[in-house]
Amino acid sequence: MTLLVSFVAGLIFGLGLIVSGMANPAKVIGFLDLAGRWDPSLALVMAGAIAVGTAGFALAKGRARSLLGLPMHLPSARHVDSRLILGSLAFGIGWGLAGICPGPALVLIGAGAAKGAVFTAAMLVGMGLFEVLERRGKPK
C-alpha cells in the first residue's frame, strides 16, 4: 500500500509540475529574469505549494505515525548556518543557470529530454562529491 500511495503522490506531483510550467526551463528562467521579460506566473504556483505544504506540516506536526502507520520523520533543525546558506546559493545558482531543479529534471527524463538527463547526472555527481567531502571532514 505504501508503494502505491508513493507512486500516486509522485504522479500527481509530476503532473502538477507539467501543468504549472515548472518542468519548462524557459518558463522558469523567465520567472527568474527580473531585469528582462519577467514572467510572474510561477509565483502563484509557489504560493500554492507553500500553502499546501504549510497545511500538510500543520496536520503532521502532532502525529507520531502517518495515515499509513509509518513513523513520522519531520525536520527538526531550526537554525540558519553557513551550510544552509551555501547549499541554498548552490541550488539557486544551478536553478537560475539551467531552469531545472530535481523534480522537473525527473519529469524531463520521463519526457525523453536530454537536458533532464544531463542535469540529473550533474546533480548526482555533486551529491557524490558532497558525500566524499563530508566523510573526509568528519573525525573517525
OpenMM code with the backbone's topology and positions (N, CA, C; nanometers):
from openmm import Vec3, app, unit

residues = "MET THR LEU LEU VAL SER PHE VAL ALA GLY LEU ILE PHE GLY LEU GLY LEU ILE VAL SER GLY MET ALA ASN PRO ALA LYS VAL ILE GLY PHE LEU ASP LEU ALA GLY ARG TRP ASP PRO SER LEU ALA LEU VAL MET ALA GLY ALA ILE ALA VAL GLY THR ALA GLY PHE ALA LEU ALA LYS GLY ARG ALA ARG SER LEU LEU GLY LEU PRO MET HIS LEU PRO SER ALA ARG HIS VAL ASP SER ARG LEU ILE LEU GLY SER LEU ALA PHE GLY ILE GLY TRP GLY LEU ALA GLY ILE CYS PRO GLY PRO ALA LEU VAL LEU ILE GLY ALA GLY ALA ALA LYS GLY ALA VAL PHE THR ALA ALA MET LEU VAL GLY MET GLY LEU PHE GLU VAL LEU GLU ARG ARG GLY LYS PRO LYS".split()
positions = [
    Vec3(0.0827, -0.1197, 0.0000),
    Vec3(0.0000, 0.0000, 0.0000),
    Vec3(0.0872, 0.1261, 0.0000),
    Vec3(0.1981, 0.1226, 0.0757),
    Vec3(0.2868, 0.2380, 0.0823),
    Vec3(0.3450, 0.2694, -0.0547),
    Vec3(0.3826, 0.1672, -0.1281),
    Vec3(0.4382, 0.1856, -0.2616),
    Vec3(0.3349, 0.2476, -0.3558),
    Vec3(0.2118, 0.2035, -0.3480),
    Vec3(0.1050, 0.2575, -0.4319),
    Vec3(0.0799, 0.4046, -0.3995),
    Vec3(0.0717, 0.4379, -0.2719),
    Vec3(0.0491, 0.5771, -0.2311),
    Vec3(0.1664, 0.6645, -0.2753),
    Vec3(0.2878, 0.6138, -0.2629),
    Vec3(0.4061, 0.6883, -0.3082),
    Vec3(0.4009, 0.7121, -0.4583),
    Vec3(0.3618, 0.6096, -0.5350),
    Vec3(0.3511, 0.6225, -0.6791),
    Vec3(0.2472, 0.7274, -0.7171),
    Vec3(0.1307, 0.7219, -0.6549),
    Vec3(0.0232, 0.8169, -0.6864),
    Vec3(0.0651, 0.9596, -0.6489),
    Vec3(0.1291, 0.9759, -0.5326),
    Vec3(0.1752, 1.1090, -0.4920),
    Vec3(0.2786, 1.1631, -0.5904),
    Vec3(0.3723, 1.0803, -0.6333),
    Vec3(0.4720, 1.1215, -0.7319),
    Vec3(0.4098, 1.1556, -0.8656),
    Vec3(0.3118, 1.0784, -0.9066),
    Vec3(0.2417, 1.1033, -1.0321),
    Vec3(0.1686, 1.2376, -1.0267),
    Vec3(0.0994, 1.2630, -0.9173),
    Vec3(0.0291, 1.3912, -0.9010),
    Vec3(0.1282, 1.5066, -0.8989),
    Vec3(0.2409, 1.4885, -0.8300),
    Vec3(0.3441, 1.5925, -0.8253),
    Vec3(0.3986, 1.6196, -0.9656),
    Vec3(0.4309, 1.5152, -1.0395),
    Vec3(0.4828, 1.5307, -1.1751),
    Vec3(0.3830, 1.5987, -1.2670),
    Vec3(0.2568, 1.5589, -1.2587),
    Vec3(0.1536, 1.6237, -1.3397),
    Vec3(0.1388, 1.7708, -1.3016),
    Vec3(0.1491, 1.7994, -1.1723),
    Vec3(0.1433, 1.9388, -1.1271),
    Vec3(0.2573, 2.0210, -1.1829),
    Vec3(0.3773, 1.9615, -1.1881),
    Vec3(0.4926, 2.0317, -1.2458),
    Vec3(0.4699, 2.0610, -1.3938),
    Vec3(0.4120, 1.9658, -1.4647),
    Vec3(0.3866, 1.9849, -1.6081),
    Vec3(0.2790, 2.0914, -1.6293),
    Vec3(0.1665, 2.0797, -1.5599),
    Vec3(0.0553, 2.1731, -1.5776),
    Vec3(0.0952, 2.3155, -1.5387),
    Vec3(0.1738, 2.3302, -1.4330),
    Vec3(0.2122, 2.4630, -1.3844),
    Vec3(0.3229, 2.5275, -1.4669),
    Vec3(0.3916, 2.4498, -1.5489),
    Vec3(0.5018, 2.5027, -1.6278),
    Vec3(0.6366, 2.4925, -1.5591),
    Vec3(0.6413, 2.4361, -1.4381),
    Vec3(0.7670, 2.4253, -1.3651),
    Vec3(0.8646, 2.3274, -1.4315),
    Vec3(0.8170, 2.2417, -1.5204),
    Vec3(0.9060, 2.1489, -1.5901),
    Vec3(0.9585, 2.2081, -1.7202),
    Vec3(0.9230, 2.3328, -1.7489),
    Vec3(0.9691, 2.4011, -1.8689),
    Vec3(1.0815, 2.4977, -1.8309),
    Vec3(1.2070, 2.4641, -1.8594),
    Vec3(1.3184, 2.5503, -1.8196),
    Vec3(1.3061, 2.6943, -1.8695),
    Vec3(1.2502, 2.7146, -1.9884),
    Vec3(1.2360, 2.8508, -2.0410),
    Vec3(1.1395, 2.9329, -1.9553),
    Vec3(1.0336, 2.8709, -1.9068),
    Vec3(0.9366, 2.9413, -1.8214),
    Vec3(0.9996, 2.9748, -1.6865),
    Vec3(1.0776, 2.8828, -1.6333),
    Vec3(1.1447, 2.9069, -1.5047),
    Vec3(1.2459, 3.0201, -1.5187),
    Vec3(1.3247, 3.0181, -1.6249),
    Vec3(1.4232, 3.1247, -1.6453),
    Vec3(1.3521, 3.2580, -1.6661),
    Vec3(1.2366, 3.2577, -1.7336),
    Vec3(1.1563, 3.3797, -1.7477),
    Vec3(1.1102, 3.4321, -1.6133),
    Vec3(1.0779, 3.3430, -1.5220),
    Vec3(1.0381, 3.3848, -1.3873),
    Vec3(1.1556, 3.4450, -1.3112),
    Vec3(1.2739, 3.3894, -1.3314),
    Vec3(1.3920, 3.4370, -1.2599),
    Vec3(1.4542, 3.5618, -1.3238),
    Vec3(1.4129, 3.5979, -1.4440),
    Vec3(1.4687, 3.7133, -1.5158),
    Vec3(1.3986, 3.8414, -1.4715),
    Vec3(1.4355, 3.8917, -1.3554),
    Vec3(1.3700, 4.0111, -1.3004),
    Vec3(1.4019, 4.1369, -1.3798),
    Vec3(1.5174, 4.1424, -1.4446),
    Vec3(1.5580, 4.2626, -1.5174),
    Vec3(1.5100, 4.2603, -1.6627),
    Vec3(1.4627, 4.1491, -1.7107),
    Vec3(1.4208, 4.1368, -1.8504),
    Vec3(1.2703, 4.1221, -1.8611),
    Vec3(1.2289, 4.0218, -1.9374),
    Vec3(1.0854, 3.9960, -1.9571),
    Vec3(1.0363, 3.9009, -1.8489),
    Vec3(1.0137, 3.9537, -1.7302),
    Vec3(0.9775, 3.8739, -1.6131),
    Vec3(0.8402, 3.8107, -1.6306),
    Vec3(0.8306, 3.6814, -1.5979),
    Vec3(0.7045, 3.6068, -1.6020),
    Vec3(0.6673, 3.5707, -1.4582),
    Vec3(0.5726, 3.6453, -1.3964),
    Vec3(0.5404, 3.6236, -1.2546),
    Vec3(0.4492, 3.5041, -1.2272),
    Vec3(0.4075, 3.4310, -1.3301),
    Vec3(0.3074, 3.3252, -1.3101),
    Vec3(0.3526, 3.2154, -1.2137),
    Vec3(0.4818, 3.1863, -1.2099),
    Vec3(0.5270, 3.0794, -1.1202),
    Vec3(0.5212, 3.1212, -0.9736),
    Vec3(0.5137, 3.2513, -0.9465),
    Vec3(0.4978, 3.2972, -0.8077),
    Vec3(0.3666, 3.2435, -0.7497),
    Vec3(0.2631, 3.2379, -0.8309),
    Vec3(0.1349, 3.1836, -0.7844),
    Vec3(0.1453, 3.0335, -0.7590),
    Vec3(0.2196, 2.9640, -0.8441),
    Vec3(0.2415, 2.8204, -0.8250),
    Vec3(0.3149, 2.7981, -0.6927),
    Vec3(0.4193, 2.8775, -0.6690),
    Vec3(0.4967, 2.8633, -0.5451),
    Vec3(0.4122, 2.8979, -0.4226),
    Vec3(0.3303, 3.0026, -0.4335),
    Vec3(0.2429, 3.0392, -0.3209),
    Vec3(0.1458, 2.9250, -0.2896),
    Vec3(0.0915, 2.8638, -0.3941),
    Vec3(0.0020, 2.7495, -0.3734),
    Vec3(0.0742, 2.6319, -0.3102),
    Vec3(0.1970, 2.6057, -0.3537),
    Vec3(0.2756, 2.4953, -0.2972),
    Vec3(0.3084, 2.5216, -0.1502),
    Vec3(0.3408, 2.6454, -0.1189),
    Vec3(0.3700, 2.6802, 0.0209),
    Vec3(0.2457, 2.6627, 0.1071),
    Vec3(0.1303, 2.7026, 0.0561),
    Vec3(0.0054, 2.6871, 0.1318),
    Vec3(-0.0252, 2.5402, 0.1576),
    Vec3(-0.0127, 2.4576, 0.0550),
    Vec3(-0.0396, 2.3134, 0.0713),
    Vec3(0.0618, 2.2517, 0.1672),
    Vec3(0.1893, 2.2876, 0.1523),
    Vec3(0.2931, 2.2353, 0.2411),
    Vec3(0.2721, 2.2766, 0.3858),
    Vec3(0.2346, 2.4020, 0.4056),
    Vec3(0.2091, 2.4516, 0.5415),
    Vec3(0.0942, 2.3749, 0.6060),
    Vec3(-0.0120, 2.3535, 0.5301),
    Vec3(-0.1255, 2.2771, 0.5828),
    Vec3(-0.0845, 2.1332, 0.6138),
    Vec3(-0.0073, 2.0732, 0.5257),
    Vec3(0.0386, 1.9354, 0.5477),
    Vec3(0.1248, 1.9225, 0.6720),
    Vec3(0.2190, 2.0154, 0.6896),
    Vec3(0.3044, 2.0112, 0.8084),
    Vec3(0.2229, 2.0365, 0.9351),
    Vec3(0.1239, 2.1235, 0.9282),
    Vec3(0.0390, 2.1501, 1.0448),
    Vec3(-0.0379, 2.0240, 1.0844),
    Vec3(-0.0878, 1.9508, 0.9866),
    Vec3(-0.1602, 1.8261, 1.0155),
    Vec3(-0.0664, 1.7189, 1.0696),
    Vec3(0.0556, 1.7151, 1.0195),
    Vec3(0.1502, 1.6107, 1.0580),
    Vec3(0.2191, 1.6397, 1.1913),
    Vec3(0.2221, 1.7648, 1.2306),
    Vec3(0.3026, 1.8078, 1.3457),
    Vec3(0.2755, 1.7289, 1.4740),
    Vec3(0.1540, 1.7060, 1.5067),
    Vec3(0.1232, 1.6393, 1.6327),
    Vec3(0.1133, 1.4882, 1.6232),
    Vec3(0.1456, 1.4327, 1.5097),
    Vec3(0.1286, 1.2885, 1.4896),
    Vec3(0.2602, 1.2144, 1.5066),
    Vec3(0.2536, 1.0962, 1.5598),
    Vec3(0.3713, 1.0103, 1.5717),
    Vec3(0.3801, 0.9152, 1.4524),
    Vec3(0.2658, 0.8910, 1.3886),
    Vec3(0.2617, 0.7990, 1.2746),
    Vec3(0.1806, 0.8608, 1.1609),
    Vec3(0.2142, 0.8200, 1.0388),
    Vec3(0.1422, 0.8681, 0.9207),
    Vec3(0.0079, 0.7969, 0.9100),
    Vec3(-0.0724, 0.8375, 0.8124),
    Vec3(-0.2015, 0.7721, 0.7918),
    Vec3(-0.1853, 0.6258, 0.7512),
    Vec3(-0.0677, 0.5914, 0.6978),
    Vec3(-0.0404, 0.4517, 0.6622),
    Vec3(0.0242, 0.3745, 0.7765),
    Vec3(0.0427, 0.4405, 0.8920),
    Vec3(0.1005, 0.3734, 1.0078),
    Vec3(0.2515, 0.3777, 1.0153),
    Vec3(0.3159, 0.4503, 0.9258),
    Vec3(0.4628, 0.4608, 0.9279),
    Vec3(0.5062, 0.5714, 1.0232),
    Vec3(0.6247, 0.5600, 1.0801),
    Vec3(0.6705, 0.6654, 1.1727),
    Vec3(0.6920, 0.7976, 1.0997),
    Vec3(0.6610, 0.9080, 1.1668),
    Vec3(0.6788, 1.0424, 1.1102),
    Vec3(0.8223, 1.0877, 1.1348),
    Vec3(0.8845, 1.1427, 1.0325),
    Vec3(1.0210, 1.1970, 1.0433),
    Vec3(1.0190, 1.3400, 0.9908),
    Vec3(0.9772, 1.4325, 1.0750),
    Vec3(0.9703, 1.5723, 1.0357),
    Vec3(1.1033, 1.6418, 1.0633),
    Vec3(1.1369, 1.7447, 0.9847),
    Vec3(1.2617, 1.8182, 1.0087),
    Vec3(1.2620, 1.8794, 1.1486),
    Vec3(1.3787, 1.8784, 1.2115),
    Vec3(1.3868, 1.9346, 1.3463),
    Vec3(1.4791, 2.0558, 1.3544),
    Vec3(1.5666, 2.0741, 1.2560),
    Vec3(1.6602, 2.1872, 1.2586),
    Vec3(1.5836, 2.3180, 1.2440),
    Vec3(1.6227, 2.4176, 1.3249),
    Vec3(1.5546, 2.5469, 1.3228),
    Vec3(1.6511, 2.6637, 1.3070),
    Vec3(1.7791, 2.6364, 1.2864),
    Vec3(1.8767, 2.7450, 1.2797),
    Vec3(1.9320, 2.7603, 1.1375),
    Vec3(1.9746, 2.8820, 1.1074),
    Vec3(2.0361, 2.9113, 0.9785),
    Vec3(2.1867, 2.9150, 1.0008),
    Vec3(2.2590, 2.8331, 0.9233),
    Vec3(2.4047, 2.8306, 0.9367),
    Vec3(2.4683, 2.8417, 0.7984),
    Vec3(2.5994, 2.8398, 0.7935),
    Vec3(2.6704, 2.8576, 0.6668),
    Vec3(2.6404, 2.7442, 0.5682),
    Vec3(2.6214, 2.6228, 0.6178),
    Vec3(2.5904, 2.5099, 0.5297),
    Vec3(2.4567, 2.5321, 0.4590),
    Vec3(2.3576, 2.5808, 0.5326),
    Vec3(2.2269, 2.6081, 0.4734),
    Vec3(2.2379, 2.7199, 0.3697),
    Vec3(2.3094, 2.8246, 0.4033),
    Vec3(2.3239, 2.9382, 0.3118),
    Vec3(2.3994, 2.8958, 0.1854),
    Vec3(2.5112, 2.8238, 0.2011),
    Vec3(2.5881, 2.7796, 0.0849),
    Vec3(2.5080, 2.6814, -0.0009),
    Vec3(2.4367, 2.5913, 0.0622),
    Vec3(2.3529, 2.4970, -0.0121),
    Vec3(2.2425, 2.5690, -0.0881),
    Vec3(2.1813, 2.6677, -0.0248),
    Vec3(2.0762, 2.7463, -0.0906),
    Vec3(2.1324, 2.8230, -0.2096),
    Vec3(2.2511, 2.8797, -0.1912),
    Vec3(2.3159, 2.9513, -0.3018),
    Vec3(2.3470, 2.8579, -0.4184),
    Vec3(2.4010, 2.7409, -0.3877),
    Vec3(2.4330, 2.6445, -0.4931),
    Vec3(2.3062, 2.6013, -0.5668),
    Vec3(2.2003, 2.5745, -0.4931),
    Vec3(2.0727, 2.5359, -0.5544),
    Vec3(2.0216, 2.6493, -0.6421),
    Vec3(2.0197, 2.7712, -0.5894),
    Vec3(1.9680, 2.8862, -0.6635),
    Vec3(2.0472, 2.9159, -0.7892),
    Vec3(2.1789, 2.9065, -0.7804),
    Vec3(2.2629, 2.9304, -0.8985),
    Vec3(2.2359, 2.8239, -1.0051),
    Vec3(2.2303, 2.6982, -0.9632),
    Vec3(2.2008, 2.5908, -1.0585),
    Vec3(2.0631, 2.6063, -1.1201),
    Vec3(1.9656, 2.6421, -1.0401),
    Vec3(1.8286, 2.6610, -1.0891),
    Vec3(1.8240, 2.7773, -1.1877),
    Vec3(1.8958, 2.8848, -1.1545),
    Vec3(1.8977, 3.0012, -1.2420),
    Vec3(1.9688, 2.9750, -1.3734),
    Vec3(2.0766, 2.8994, -1.3701),
    Vec3(2.1512, 2.8703, -1.4932),
    Vec3(2.0774, 2.7714, -1.5830),
    Vec3(2.0216, 2.6681, -1.5235),
    Vec3(1.9602, 2.5611, -1.6029),
    Vec3(1.8093, 2.5760, -1.6180),
    Vec3(1.7445, 2.6424, -1.5217),
    Vec3(1.5989, 2.6494, -1.5225),
    Vec3(1.5355, 2.5183, -1.4812),
    Vec3(1.6155, 2.4329, -1.4175),
    Vec3(1.5696, 2.2989, -1.3786),
    Vec3(1.6093, 2.2748, -1.2334),
    Vec3(1.5218, 2.2099, -1.1578),
    Vec3(1.5566, 2.1613, -1.0244),
    Vec3(1.5234, 2.0112, -1.0211),
    Vec3(1.5508, 1.9413, -0.9123),
    Vec3(1.5416, 1.7945, -0.9136),
    Vec3(1.4081, 1.7348, -0.9598),
    Vec3(1.2961, 1.7849, -0.9109),
    Vec3(1.1666, 1.7285, -0.9523),
    Vec3(1.1424, 1.7412, -1.1013),
    Vec3(1.1512, 1.8624, -1.1553),
    Vec3(1.1338, 1.8781, -1.3002),
    Vec3(1.2373, 1.8014, -1.3828),
    Vec3(1.3568, 1.7805, -1.3304),
    Vec3(1.4575, 1.7026, -1.4032),
    Vec3(1.4066, 1.5612, -1.4270),
    Vec3(1.3431, 1.5021, -1.3283),
    Vec3(1.2889, 1.3667, -1.3447),
    Vec3(1.1729, 1.3662, -1.4439),
    Vec3(1.0920, 1.4723, -1.4424),
    Vec3(0.9833, 1.4835, -1.5407),
    Vec3(1.0426, 1.4927, -1.6813),
    Vec3(1.1490, 1.5728, -1.6964),
    Vec3(1.2138, 1.5866, -1.8271),
    Vec3(1.2738, 1.4539, -1.8744),
    Vec3(1.3326, 1.3779, -1.7824),
    Vec3(1.3851, 1.2457, -1.8193),
    Vec3(1.2708, 1.1575, -1.8690),
    Vec3(1.1594, 1.1598, -1.7977),
    Vec3(1.0427, 1.0811, -1.8391),
    Vec3(0.9893, 1.1232, -1.9743),
    Vec3(1.0081, 1.2506, -2.0098),
    Vec3(0.9630, 1.3009, -2.1398),
    Vec3(1.0674, 1.2768, -2.2486),
    Vec3(1.1815, 1.2202, -2.2099),
    Vec3(1.2857, 1.1911, -2.3073),
    Vec3(1.3755, 1.3087, -2.3412),
    Vec3(1.3760, 1.4132, -2.2573),
    Vec3(1.4590, 1.5314, -2.2832),
    Vec3(1.6009, 1.5086, -2.2311),
    Vec3(1.6985, 1.5253, -2.3183),
    Vec3(1.8385, 1.5031, -2.2810),
    Vec3(1.8831, 1.5987, -2.1710),
    Vec3(1.8308, 1.7231, -2.1713),
    Vec3(1.8743, 1.8189, -2.0698),
    Vec3(1.8365, 1.7733, -1.9290),
    Vec3(1.7282, 1.6991, -1.9153),
    Vec3(1.6923, 1.6439, -1.7848),
    Vec3(1.7923, 1.5395, -1.7394),
    Vec3(1.8377, 1.4567, -1.8327),
    Vec3(1.9367, 1.3528, -1.8001),
    Vec3(2.0714, 1.4157, -1.7664),
    Vec3(2.1118, 1.5180, -1.8429),
    Vec3(2.2388, 1.5864, -1.8153),
    Vec3(2.2331, 1.6539, -1.6779),
    Vec3(2.1227, 1.7227, -1.6502),
    Vec3(2.1074, 1.7886, -1.5203),
    Vec3(2.1130, 1.6859, -1.4074),
    Vec3(2.0400, 1.5751, -1.4223),
    Vec3(2.0358, 1.4736, -1.3174),
    Vec3(2.1738, 1.4117, -1.2962),
    Vec3(2.2463, 1.3866, -1.4040),
    Vec3(2.3825, 1.3318, -1.3915),
    Vec3(2.4720, 1.4300, -1.3158),
    Vec3(2.4650, 1.5577, -1.3504),
    Vec3(2.5450, 1.6591, -1.2811),
    Vec3(2.5052, 1.6692, -1.1345),
    Vec3(2.3766, 1.6598, -1.1072),
    Vec3(2.3271, 1.6655, -0.9692),
    Vec3(2.3799, 1.5466, -0.8883),
    Vec3(2.3778, 1.4286, -0.9472),
    Vec3(2.4271, 1.3100, -0.8774),
    Vec3(2.5772, 1.3179, -0.8519),
    Vec3(2.6516, 1.3734, -0.9476),
    Vec3(2.7954, 1.3936, -0.9271),
    Vec3(2.8171, 1.4908, -0.8115),
    Vec3(2.7411, 1.5985, -0.8092),
    Vec3(2.7515, 1.6954, -0.6997),
    Vec3(2.7167, 1.6342, -0.5651),
    Vec3(2.6141, 1.5516, -0.5608),
    Vec3(2.5761, 1.4852, -0.4362),
    Vec3(2.6851, 1.3888, -0.3915),
    Vec3(2.7441, 1.3176, -0.4866),
    Vec3(2.8534, 1.2258, -0.4535),
    Vec3(2.9750, 1.3014, -0.4017),
    Vec3(3.0079, 1.4123, -0.4657),
    Vec3(3.1191, 1.4954, -0.4206),
    Vec3(3.0953, 1.5467, -0.2792),
    Vec3(2.9728, 1.5885, -0.2515),
    Vec3(2.9380, 1.6333, -0.1164),
    Vec3(2.9616, 1.5223, -0.0148),
    Vec3(2.9164, 1.4017, -0.0478),
    Vec3(2.9336, 1.2888, 0.0444),
    Vec3(3.0807, 1.2600, 0.0711),
    Vec3(3.1621, 1.2635, -0.0347),
    Vec3(3.3065, 1.2396, -0.0193),
    Vec3(3.3671, 1.3460, 0.0722),
    Vec3(3.3364, 1.4714, 0.0464),
    Vec3(3.3900, 1.5809, 0.1282),
    Vec3(3.3375, 1.5754, 0.2715),
    Vec3(3.2138, 1.5359, 0.2859),
    Vec3(3.1518, 1.5261, 0.4197),
    Vec3(3.2201, 1.4170, 0.5028),
    Vec3(3.2463, 1.3036, 0.4412),
    Vec3(3.3109, 1.1924, 0.5123),
    Vec3(3.4558, 1.2263, 0.5450),
    Vec3(3.5212, 1.2961, 0.4551),
    Vec3(3.6609, 1.3332, 0.4747),
    Vec3(3.6760, 1.4308, 0.5921),
    Vec3(3.5749, 1.5165, 0.6118),
    Vec3(3.5827, 1.6181, 0.7163),
    Vec3(3.5438, 1.5699, 0.8551),
    Vec3(3.4796, 1.4537, 0.8643),
    Vec3(3.4375, 1.4027, 0.9957),
    Vec3(3.5475, 1.3242, 1.0630),
    Vec3(3.5675, 1.3484, 1.1928),
    Vec3(3.6687, 1.2709, 1.2659),
    Vec3(3.6257, 1.1243, 1.2775),
    Vec3(3.7246, 1.0353, 1.2793),
    Vec3(3.6947, 0.8918, 1.2860),
    Vec3(3.6975, 0.8403, 1.4256),
] * unit.nanometer
topology = app.Topology()
chain = topology.addChain("A")
for resn in residues:
    res = topology.addResidue(resn, chain)
    for name in ("N", "CA", "C"):
        topology.addAtom(name, app.Element.getBySymbol(name[0]), res)
